[in-house]
């Protein structure tokens, strides 16, 4: 059991805070109630009056003098959870005995385990899976190292590598604190693409140490997924690993996001009847995600892109810019346009936000062209309120699961790695990223496409299959992009 702590000392009512209940703030409250048959009704009413959502009421124990009841309900945030508990405790003849945070309970002991794929019940099983039979396989691999992907877990294993320096919405919380996110990522790999992934949390933020560590563990993995490593360090780490390793290196915060954004934008532009080549795009945020989004948009044919960050519109004549941002400015703003984000939005057709919470008011979107497309994707709070943005844009998408058009990286990375592993790819090339984006966009058929459905559900089984097939085909078509095997490998 974990105590619930408040996010605010005197929180406003949930409705006033503009919040909705979420399973991520789901609690189970054990209550002792009297024997009055109406007690259960009063309990449910108390939760509803406090703005909570009851998902289950279970009678744990029934006695002549009363009931022990478990009430499971969702709240909007930690402070709201406390309000719900207080409302329950205030019900006549009801006493709160224990409060359990279901999200913390789900994480007890971690979310991953190792399971054997082969039976180990007899001596014969042991002699083949381990000694002495395993020696034959080891010697064969020593003679034909190209078959390691085929005869070991390497062919279906990805390392999820982080230093915990840029965890989504949380920042630099360190490797240990980042582990639940990395475990979750590994669980998603398994759920959506049947890939065995493992979290590798490194207790260093030194580029040389990270690169060398990943280089040393690479023989046991078929791919490397870099995760939540701060910019600009992540750029150098990715570039050096791609140069050194013979397995694909994919930075999901960059390339997974870029794939999903391009796919969603392709379909959004179909809705508003505009073309990528003609629209003016404004990207808020020149970090890892913003840089990758811009790069893929340019690769896909975009011709007019401006990037805004804390320095203003990134311009190649701005001496304050870091090398990474200066490169971005040179590729997007040769005319050296200056100004702030509202200035950049004047006459723009598309806004893509990967910066920070509420960097502009919704009213600033009024300067955009008619039939605008707005993607505020900063987490956990978007760059601009996506609900209010609908007053100014025809199509709105965000990272929020409680609104239409959720742009979620799980739409991309499982299928991308499934395709890379199946192709025995040695690297990730731009053509593979473009293929993934086009395949993801195509999952939404013409008969489905509308302003509220430009990107498929993460639970659509066609998503991973389509993305994987496109990436595998692209990898096999690229000269030198895949690893060889012995003649009998297949």
C-alpha positions as CSV (number, residue, x, y, z in Angstrom):
1,X,0.0,0.0,0.0
2,X,1.2,3.5,-0.9
3,X,0.1,6.7,0.8
4,X,-1.5,9.2,-1.5
5,X,0.2,12.5,-1.5
6,X,-1.3,15.8,-2.6
7,X,-0.2,17.8,-5.6
8,X,-1.5,21.0,-4.1
9,X,-2.2,22.3,-0.6
10,X,-5.7,23.7,-1.4
11,X,-6.9,22.2,-4.7
12,X,-9.8,23.6,-6.5
13,X,-12.7,21.3,-7.3
14,X,-11.9,18.8,-10.1
15,X,-14.3,20.4,-12.6
16,X,-12.8,23.9,-11.9
17,X,-9.3,22.5,-12.5
18,X,-10.4,21.3,-16.0
19,X,-9.4,17.7,-15.2
20,X,-10.9,14.3,-16.1
21,X,-10.6,11.1,-14.2
22,X,-7.9,8.6,-15.3
23,X,-7.0,5.0,-14.6
24,X,-3.5,6.3,-13.8
25,X,-5.0,7.8,-10.6
26,X,-7.1,4.7,-9.8
27,X,-7.4,3.8,-6.1
28,X,-9.1,1.0,-4.1
29,X,-10.5,2.1,-0.8
30,X,-11.4,-0.6,1.8
31,X,-14.3,0.6,3.9
32,X,-16.1,-0.7,7.0
33,X,-19.8,0.0,6.7
34,X,-22.8,-0.7,8.9
35,X,-25.5,-3.3,8.0
36,X,-27.8,-0.7,6.4
37,X,-28.7,-1.9,2.9
38,X,-28.5,1.7,1.7
39,X,-24.8,2.0,2.7
40,X,-23.5,0.9,-0.7
41,X,-25.6,3.4,-2.4
42,X,-24.4,6.2,-0.2
43,X,-20.8,5.2,-0.8
44,X,-21.3,5.3,-4.6
45,X,-23.0,8.7,-4.3
46,X,-20.1,10.1,-2.2
47,X,-17.6,9.1,-4.9
48,X,-19.7,10.7,-7.6
49,X,-20.3,13.9,-5.6
50,X,-16.5,14.3,-5.2
51,X,-16.1,14.0,-9.0
52,X,-14.7,10.5,-9.0
53,X,-15.7,7.6,-11.2
54,X,-16.7,4.3,-9.6
55,X,-15.4,1.2,-11.5
56,X,-16.2,-1.5,-9.0
57,X,-17.7,-2.1,-5.6
58,X,-16.8,-5.5,-4.1
59,X,-18.1,-6.9,-0.8
60,X,-15.1,-8.5,0.9
61,X,-16.8,-9.6,4.0
62,X,-20.4,-9.7,5.2
63,X,-21.4,-9.9,8.9
64,X,-24.6,-9.4,10.7
65,X,-23.3,-6.1,12.0
66,X,-21.9,-4.7,8.8
67,X,-19.9,-5.0,5.6
68,X,-16.3,-4.7,4.5
69,X,-16.3,-3.2,1.1
70,X,-13.6,-2.5,-1.5
71,X,-14.5,0.6,-3.7
72,X,-12.4,1.0,-6.8
73,X,-12.6,4.4,-8.4
74,X,-10.7,6.8,-10.7
75,X,-9.6,10.3,-9.9
76,X,-8.2,13.2,-11.8
77,X,-4.9,13.6,-9.9
78,X,-3.3,12.8,-6.5
79,X,-5.1,15.7,-4.8
80,X,-8.4,14.6,-6.2
81,X,-7.8,11.1,-4.9
82,X,-7.5,12.6,-1.4
83,X,-10.8,14.5,-1.9
84,X,-12.5,11.2,-2.9
85,X,-11.2,9.4,0.2
86,X,-12.3,12.3,2.4
87,X,-15.8,12.2,0.9
88,X,-16.0,8.5,1.6
89,X,-14.8,8.9,5.2
90,X,-17.5,11.5,5.7
91,X,-20.3,9.1,4.9
92,X,-22.4,8.3,8.0
93,X,-21.5,5.0,9.6
94,X,-18.6,4.4,7.1
95,X,-15.0,4.2,8.1
96,X,-12.0,4.2,5.7
97,X,-9.6,1.3,6.7
98,X,-7.1,1.3,3.9
99,X,-6.3,3.1,0.6
100,X,-4.3,1.4,-2.1
101,X,-3.0,3.1,-5.2
102,X,-3.6,0.7,-8.0
103,X,-0.8,2.1,-10.2
104,X,1.8,1.5,-7.5
105,X,0.4,-2.0,-6.9
106,X,0.8,-2.8,-10.6
107,X,4.5,-1.9,-10.4
108,X,5.3,-4.0,-7.3
109,X,8.2,-6.3,-8.3
110,X,8.5,-4.6,-11.7
111,X,6.6,-5.3,-14.9
112,X,8.9,-7.8,-16.6
113,X,10.1,-11.4,-16.2
114,X,12.2,-13.9,-18.1
115,X,10.5,-17.1,-19.4
116,X,12.0,-20.1,-21.2
117,X,10.7,-20.8,-24.7
118,X,11.8,-24.4,-24.5
119,X,10.8,-27.2,-22.1
120,X,13.2,-28.1,-19.3
121,X,11.5,-31.2,-17.9
122,X,13.8,-34.1,-18.7
123,X,17.5,-35.0,-19.0
124,X,17.2,-34.8,-22.8
125,X,15.8,-31.3,-22.5
126,X,18.7,-30.2,-20.4
127,X,21.3,-31.9,-22.6
128,X,20.0,-30.0,-25.7
129,X,19.2,-26.7,-24.1
130,X,22.4,-26.6,-22.0
131,X,25.4,-28.8,-21.6
132,X,26.6,-30.8,-23.6
133,X,24.4,-30.1,-26.6
134,X,24.7,-26.3,-26.4
135,X,28.4,-26.6,-27.1
136,X,27.7,-27.7,-30.7
137,X,25.7,-24.6,-31.3
138,X,28.4,-22.4,-29.8
139,X,31.0,-23.9,-32.1
140,X,28.8,-23.4,-35.1
141,X,28.4,-19.8,-34.2
142,X,32.1,-19.3,-33.7
143,X,32.6,-20.6,-37.3
144,X,29.6,-18.6,-38.7
145,X,29.0,-15.5,-36.5
146,X,26.5,-14.2,-39.1
147,X,24.1,-16.8,-37.7
148,X,24.0,-15.4,-34.1
149,X,20.8,-13.5,-35.0
150,X,19.2,-16.8,-36.2
151,X,20.3,-19.2,-33.4
152,X,20.1,-16.9,-30.3
153,X,17.8,-14.4,-28.8
154,X,19.8,-11.6,-30.5
155,X,17.5,-11.8,-33.5
156,X,14.5,-10.8,-31.5
157,X,15.9,-8.7,-28.7
158,X,16.1,-4.9,-28.2
159,X,18.0,-3.0,-25.5
160,X,16.1,0.0,-24.2
161,X,18.9,2.3,-23.2
162,X,18.6,5.4,-21.1
163,X,20.5,7.6,-18.7
164,X,17.3,9.0,-17.2
165,X,18.2,12.6,-18.1
166,X,15.1,13.5,-20.1
167,X,12.2,11.3,-19.0
168,X,9.0,12.4,-20.6
169,X,7.3,15.1,-18.6
170,X,9.7,14.5,-15.7
171,X,13.1,15.7,-16.8
172,X,16.4,14.5,-15.3
173,X,15.3,12.1,-12.7
174,X,18.2,9.6,-13.0
175,X,18.5,6.0,-14.1
176,X,16.8,4.3,-11.2
177,X,13.7,6.5,-11.2
178,X,13.5,6.1,-15.0
179,X,13.2,2.3,-14.8
180,X,9.4,2.1,-14.6
181,X,9.2,3.9,-17.9
182,X,11.8,1.7,-19.5
183,X,10.0,-1.4,-18.2
184,X,6.8,-0.1,-19.7
185,X,8.5,0.4,-23.0
186,X,9.8,-3.2,-23.0
187,X,6.3,-4.4,-22.1
188,X,4.9,-2.5,-25.1
189,X,7.5,-4.1,-27.4
190,X,6.3,-7.5,-26.3
191,X,2.6,-6.7,-26.5
192,X,2.5,-5.1,-29.9
193,X,5.4,-6.8,-31.8
194,X,6.3,-9.9,-29.8
195,X,9.8,-8.5,-29.3
196,X,11.8,-9.3,-26.2
197,X,13.2,-5.9,-25.0
198,X,15.1,-5.2,-21.8
199,X,15.7,-1.9,-19.9
200,X,19.3,-0.8,-19.6
201,X,19.6,2.1,-17.2
202,X,23.1,3.6,-17.2
203,X,24.4,5.5,-14.2
204,X,26.3,8.1,-16.2
205,X,25.6,11.0,-18.5
206,X,29.1,11.0,-20.0
207,X,28.8,10.5,-23.8
208,X,32.0,8.4,-24.1
209,X,30.9,6.1,-21.3
210,X,27.4,5.6,-22.7
211,X,28.7,4.9,-26.2
212,X,31.3,2.5,-24.9
213,X,28.9,0.7,-22.6
214,X,26.3,0.2,-25.4
215,X,29.1,-0.9,-27.8
216,X,30.1,-3.6,-25.2
217,X,26.6,-5.0,-24.7
218,X,25.6,-4.9,-28.4
219,X,26.6,-8.5,-29.3
220,X,23.6,-9.7,-27.2
221,X,21.0,-7.5,-28.9
222,X,19.4,-7.2,-32.4
223,X,18.7,-3.5,-32.0
224,X,19.3,-0.5,-29.7
225,X,16.4,1.8,-28.7
226,X,17.8,5.0,-27.1
227,X,15.2,6.5,-24.7
228,X,14.9,9.7,-22.7
229,X,18.4,11.0,-23.2
230,X,18.6,14.7,-23.1
231,X,19.6,16.9,-26.2
232,X,22.0,17.7,-27.5
233,X,23.9,14.7,-25.9
234,X,21.5,12.3,-27.6
235,X,22.4,13.4,-31.1
236,X,26.1,12.6,-30.6
237,X,25.4,9.3,-28.8
238,X,23.1,8.2,-31.6
239,X,25.5,9.3,-34.4
240,X,28.5,7.5,-32.8
241,X,26.6,4.3,-32.1
242,X,25.3,4.2,-35.6
243,X,28.9,4.5,-36.9
244,X,30.2,1.8,-34.6
245,X,27.5,-0.9,-34.4
246,X,26.3,-3.4,-37.0
247,X,22.7,-3.4,-35.6
248,X,20.1,-0.6,-35.9
249,X,20.1,2.3,-33.5
250,X,16.8,4.1,-33.1
251,X,16.2,7.1,-30.8
252,X,12.4,6.8,-30.2
253,X,12.1,10.3,-28.8
254,X,13.3,11.6,-32.1
255,X,12.4,9.1,-34.9
256,X,9.4,7.4,-33.4
257,X,7.8,10.8,-32.8
258,X,8.8,12.0,-36.2
259,X,7.2,9.0,-37.9
260,X,3.9,9.4,-36.0
261,X,3.8,13.2,-36.7
262,X,4.4,12.8,-40.4
263,X,1.8,10.1,-40.7
264,X,-0.8,12.2,-38.8
265,X,0.1,15.3,-40.8
266,X,-0.3,13.4,-44.1
267,X,-3.8,12.5,-43.2
268,X,-4.6,15.9,-41.7
269,X,-3.6,17.6,-44.9
270,X,-5.9,15.2,-46.8
271,X,-8.8,16.4,-44.6
272,X,-8.1,20.1,-45.2
273,X,-7.1,19.6,-48.9
274,X,-3.6,20.9,-48.7
275,X,-0.2,19.5,-49.7
276,X,2.9,19.0,-47.7
277,X,5.0,20.7,-50.3
278,X,2.9,23.9,-50.2
279,X,2.1,24.4,-46.5
280,X,3.9,26.7,-44.1
281,X,4.9,24.6,-41.0
282,X,5.9,26.0,-37.6
283,X,7.6,23.7,-35.1
284,X,7.8,24.8,-31.5
285,X,10.8,23.1,-29.9
286,X,14.3,22.6,-31.3
287,X,15.3,19.6,-29.1
288,X,15.5,16.0,-30.0
289,X,11.9,15.5,-31.1
290,X,11.6,18.8,-32.9
291,X,14.9,18.2,-34.8
292,X,13.8,14.8,-36.0
293,X,10.4,16.0,-37.0
294,X,11.8,18.8,-39.1
295,X,14.4,16.4,-40.7
296,X,11.7,13.9,-41.7
297,X,9.3,16.6,-42.9
298,X,12.1,17.9,-45.2
299,X,12.9,14.4,-46.3
300,X,9.2,13.9,-47.1
301,X,9.0,17.0,-49.3
302,X,8.2,19.9,-47.0
303,X,9.7,23.2,-48.3
304,X,8.5,25.8,-45.8
305,X,9.4,25.2,-42.2
306,X,10.2,27.5,-39.3
307,X,11.4,26.4,-35.9
308,X,10.9,28.3,-32.7
309,X,12.6,27.7,-29.3
310,X,13.5,29.8,-26.3
311,X,15.8,32.0,-28.4
312,X,12.8,32.9,-30.7
313,X,12.5,31.8,-34.3
314,X,15.7,30.0,-35.0
315,X,17.8,32.0,-37.4
316,X,21.2,31.2,-38.9
317,X,22.4,34.7,-38.0
318,X,21.7,34.3,-34.3
319,X,25.0,33.9,-32.5
320,X,23.3,32.6,-29.4
321,X,22.4,29.3,-31.0
322,X,24.0,26.0,-30.1
323,X,25.6,24.0,-33.0
324,X,22.6,21.7,-33.2
325,X,20.1,24.6,-33.3
326,X,22.3,26.5,-35.8
327,X,22.2,23.5,-38.1
328,X,18.4,23.4,-37.8
329,X,18.2,27.1,-38.5
330,X,20.3,26.8,-41.6
331,X,18.1,24.1,-43.0
332,X,14.8,25.9,-42.3
333,X,15.2,29.6,-42.3
334,X,17.7,30.8,-44.9
335,X,16.0,34.2,-45.1
336,X,16.9,34.8,-41.4
337,X,13.3,35.6,-40.3
338,X,13.2,36.7,-36.6
339,X,10.4,36.9,-34.0
340,X,8.5,35.0,-31.4
341,X,6.1,32.1,-31.7
342,X,3.0,34.3,-32.4
343,X,5.0,36.0,-35.2
344,X,5.9,32.7,-36.7
345,X,2.3,31.5,-36.7
346,X,1.0,34.4,-38.8
347,X,0.3,32.9,-42.2
348,X,1.1,29.4,-41.1
349,X,-0.9,26.3,-42.1
350,X,0.5,23.8,-39.6
351,X,1.6,24.1,-36.0
352,X,3.5,21.3,-34.4
353,X,4.4,21.7,-30.7
354,X,7.0,19.6,-28.9
355,X,8.2,22.3,-26.5
356,X,6.6,23.0,-23.1
357,X,3.3,23.5,-21.5
358,X,1.2,26.5,-22.6
359,X,3.9,28.3,-24.5
360,X,1.1,30.3,-26.4
361,X,-2.5,31.1,-25.7
362,X,-5.1,29.6,-28.0
363,X,-5.8,33.1,-29.4
364,X,-2.4,33.2,-31.0
365,X,-3.7,30.5,-33.4
366,X,-6.0,33.1,-34.9
367,X,-3.2,34.4,-37.1
368,X,-2.9,31.1,-38.9
369,X,-4.4,30.5,-42.4
370,X,-7.8,29.1,-42.8
371,X,-8.2,25.3,-42.4
372,X,-5.3,25.2,-40.1
373,X,-3.8,22.0,-38.6
374,X,-2.6,22.1,-34.9
375,X,-0.6,19.4,-33.1
376,X,0.3,20.5,-29.6
377,X,2.1,17.4,-28.2
378,X,4.1,18.6,-25.2
379,X,3.6,16.2,-22.3
380,X,2.0,16.0,-19.8
381,X,0.5,19.5,-20.6
382,X,0.3,20.5,-24.3
383,X,1.9,23.6,-25.8
384,X,-1.5,25.1,-26.3
385,X,-4.9,23.9,-25.0
386,X,-6.1,21.4,-27.6
387,X,-9.7,21.9,-26.7
388,X,-9.6,25.6,-27.2
389,X,-7.4,25.2,-30.3
390,X,-10.4,23.7,-32.0
391,X,-11.9,27.2,-32.2
392,X,-9.1,28.1,-34.6
393,X,-8.1,24.9,-36.4
394,X,-9.9,22.4,-38.5
395,X,-7.8,19.5,-37.3
396,X,-6.2,19.1,-33.9
397,X,-4.1,16.2,-32.6
398,X,-2.2,15.9,-29.3
399,X,-0.6,13.3,-27.1
400,X,-3.6,13.1,-24.8
401,X,-5.5,9.9,-24.6
402,X,-8.8,11.6,-23.6
403,X,-9.1,13.5,-26.8
404,X,-9.5,12.4,-30.5
405,X,-6.3,12.0,-32.6
406,X,-3.8,10.8,-30.0
407,X,-0.3,10.8,-31.4
408,X,1.5,8.1,-29.5
409,X,4.9,6.6,-30.3
410,X,3.6,3.1,-29.7
411,X,2.1,3.5,-33.1
412,X,5.6,3.4,-34.6
413,X,8.4,1.8,-32.6
414,X,7.1,-1.8,-32.2
415,X,6.4,-2.1,-35.9
416,X,9.7,-0.3,-36.9
417,X,11.8,-2.7,-34.8
418,X,9.7,-5.7,-35.9
419,X,10.6,-4.8,-39.5
420,X,14.2,-4.1,-38.7
421,X,14.7,-7.4,-36.9
422,X,12.9,-9.4,-39.5
423,X,15.1,-7.9,-42.2
424,X,18.2,-8.4,-40.1
425,X,18.9,-4.7,-40.6
426,X,22.3,-3.3,-39.7
427,X,21.2,0.3,-39.6
428,X,18.3,2.7,-39.8
429,X,18.1,4.8,-42.9
430,X,15.7,7.8,-43.7
431,X,13.9,5.7,-46.4
432,X,12.9,3.2,-43.7
433,X,11.4,6.0,-41.5
434,X,9.5,7.4,-44.5
435,X,8.2,4.0,-45.3
436,X,7.0,3.6,-41.7
437,X,5.2,6.9,-41.8
438,X,3.5,6.2,-45.1
439,X,2.4,2.8,-43.9
440,X,1.0,4.2,-40.7
441,X,-0.9,6.9,-42.5
442,X,-2.4,4.3,-44.9
443,X,-3.9,2.3,-42.1
444,X,-6.6,5.0,-42.0
445,X,-8.7,4.4,-45.1
446,X,-10.6,7.0,-47.1
447,X,-13.9,5.7,-45.7
448,X,-12.6,6.3,-42.1
449,X,-10.7,9.6,-42.5
450,X,-12.1,12.7,-40.9
451,X,-11.0,15.6,-38.7
452,X,-11.4,13.5,-35.6
453,X,-9.7,10.3,-37.0
454,X,-6.4,11.0,-38.7
455,X,-4.3,8.4,-36.9
456,X,-5.3,4.8,-36.0
457,X,-5.8,3.4,-32.5
458,X,-2.8,1.9,-30.9
459,X,-4.8,-1.3,-30.4
460,X,-5.5,-1.6,-34.1
461,X,-3.7,-4.9,-35.1
462,X,-3.1,-3.6,-38.6
463,X,-0.8,-0.9,-37.3
464,X,2.2,-3.0,-36.3
465,X,1.8,-5.4,-39.3
466,X,1.7,-2.5,-41.8
467,X,4.6,-0.6,-40.3
468,X,6.7,-3.8,-39.9
469,X,6.1,-4.9,-43.5
470,X,7.0,-1.5,-44.9
471,X,10.2,-1.2,-42.9
472,X,11.3,-4.7,-43.7
473,X,10.7,-4.1,-47.4
474,X,12.5,-0.8,-47.3
475,X,15.5,-2.3,-45.5
476,X,15.8,-5.3,-47.8
477,X,15.7,-2.9,-50.8
478,X,18.5,-0.7,-49.5
479,X,21.9,-2.0,-50.6
480,X,24.1,-3.1,-47.7
481,X,21.4,-2.4,-45.1
482,X,20.9,-6.0,-44.0
483,X,23.2,-8.6,-42.5
484,X,24.1,-11.8,-44.4
485,X,23.5,-15.3,-43.2
486,X,24.8,-18.7,-44.2
487,X,23.2,-20.4,-47.2
488,X,20.9,-22.5,-45.1
489,X,19.9,-19.8,-42.7
490,X,16.4,-19.5,-44.0
